[in-house]
Amino acid sequence: MTDPDILSRDIRALQELQRVAWTQLADPALTNFDRREVRNRIRQSEAELKTYLQMRSERAGFPVPSAQTAGHRRARPSFRLLAAD
């Protein structure tokens, strides 16, 4: 199996893990401890999924802007005031 195939397989597996975890979280029979464990598993898989998706986009040639760079660009809109004569 090639490296992009492994990466795609891992991404699909993490997405499926999250889908199953969200359905488990909806179960009313879960105890508070079990709910906390499921939420922790979701958070951990979200972090891994974000990393894998970022790796895939970098390999595809689409650079992902960092949050600081994207936030800085949106923070200062440039407005022009036009005088009405």
Backbone torsions as a table, in degrees:
resi	resn	phi	psi	omega
1	MET	NA	138.6	-179.4
2	THR	-82.2	166.2	-177.4
3	ASP	-61.9	-43.7	176.7
4	PRO	-62.5	-33.6	177.6
5	ASP	-66.0	-40.5	179.0
6	ILE	-65.2	-42.8	179.4
7	LEU	-63.2	-43.5	177.9
8	SER	-64.7	-38.7	178.1
9	ARG	-64.4	-42.2	178.8
10	ASP	-64.6	-39.4	178.8
11	ILE	-64.1	-45.8	178.4
12	ARG	-62.9	-38.8	179.6
13	ALA	-64.9	-41.7	178.9
14	LEU	-67.4	-38.2	177.0
15	GLN	-64.1	-40.2	178.3
16	GLU	-67.7	-39.6	177.5
17	LEU	-60.1	-42.3	178.7
18	GLN	-66.9	-38.8	178.9
19	ARG	-61.8	-45.9	179.9
20	VAL	-65.6	-41.5	-179.4
21	ALA	-63.0	-40.3	179.2
22	TRP	-66.2	-36.5	177.2
23	THR	-69.8	-35.7	175.8
24	GLN	-64.8	-37.5	-178.5
25	LEU	-64.4	-26.5	179.8
26	ALA	-79.4	-7.7	-179.2
27	ASP	-71.4	120.5	-178.5
28	PRO	-71.3	-13.1	-178.5
29	ALA	-82.2	-5.9	-178.7
30	LEU	-70.9	142.9	174.8
31	THR	-81.6	168.3	178.7
32	ASN	-60.4	-39.8	178.6
33	PHE	-62.5	-45.6	179.9
34	ASP	-63.2	-40.1	177.0
35	ARG	-60.8	-42.8	179.4
36	ARG	-63.6	-40.6	178.6
37	GLU	-64.6	-41.2	178.7
38	VAL	-64.9	-43.2	178.2
39	ARG	-63.3	-38.6	176.7
40	ASN	-64.0	-39.7	178.0
41	ARG	-64.8	-39.1	178.3
42	ILE	-64.2	-45.2	179.2
43	ARG	-60.8	-43.1	-179.4
44	GLN	-65.7	-42.5	179.9
45	SER	-69.6	-30.9	175.8
46	GLU	-63.1	-42.3	179.7
47	ALA	-64.9	-43.9	178.5
48	GLU	-64.9	-42.3	-179.5
49	LEU	-63.2	-41.0	178.0
50	LYS	-61.3	-42.2	178.5
51	THR	-63.0	-45.9	-179.4
52	TYR	-65.6	-40.5	178.4
53	LEU	-65.8	-36.4	177.0
54	GLN	-65.7	-41.2	177.5
55	MET	-61.9	-42.1	-179.0
56	ARG	-66.1	-40.0	-180.0
57	SER	-69.5	-35.0	177.1
58	GLU	-66.2	-38.9	179.2
59	ARG	-69.8	-27.9	179.3
60	ALA	-80.6	-9.4	178.6
61	GLY	93.3	12.7	177.7
62	PHE	-108.5	97.5	-178.8
63	PRO	-67.7	138.1	179.0
64	VAL	-94.8	120.8	179.4
65	PRO	-69.0	144.9	179.0
66	SER	-69.8	161.4	-178.5
67	ALA	-65.8	-35.3	179.9
68	GLN	-67.8	-42.4	179.9
69	THR	-66.4	-44.8	-179.1
70	ALA	-65.9	-38.8	179.2
71	GLY	-68.3	-36.5	-179.7
72	HIS	-67.0	-39.0	179.5
73	ARG	-66.7	-34.7	-178.4
74	ARG	-82.2	-16.3	-174.0
75	ALA	-72.5	-28.0	-175.0
76	ARG	-122.1	87.3	175.7
77	PRO	-74.0	146.9	179.4
78	SER	-101.3	121.3	178.7
79	PHE	-113.3	145.5	173.0
80	ARG	-116.7	134.0	177.5
81	LEU	-97.6	128.3	-179.8
82	LEU	-106.3	131.5	179.9
83	ALA	-80.8	133.6	177.5
84	ALA	-96.4	115.2	-178.9
85	ASP	-97.3	NA	NA
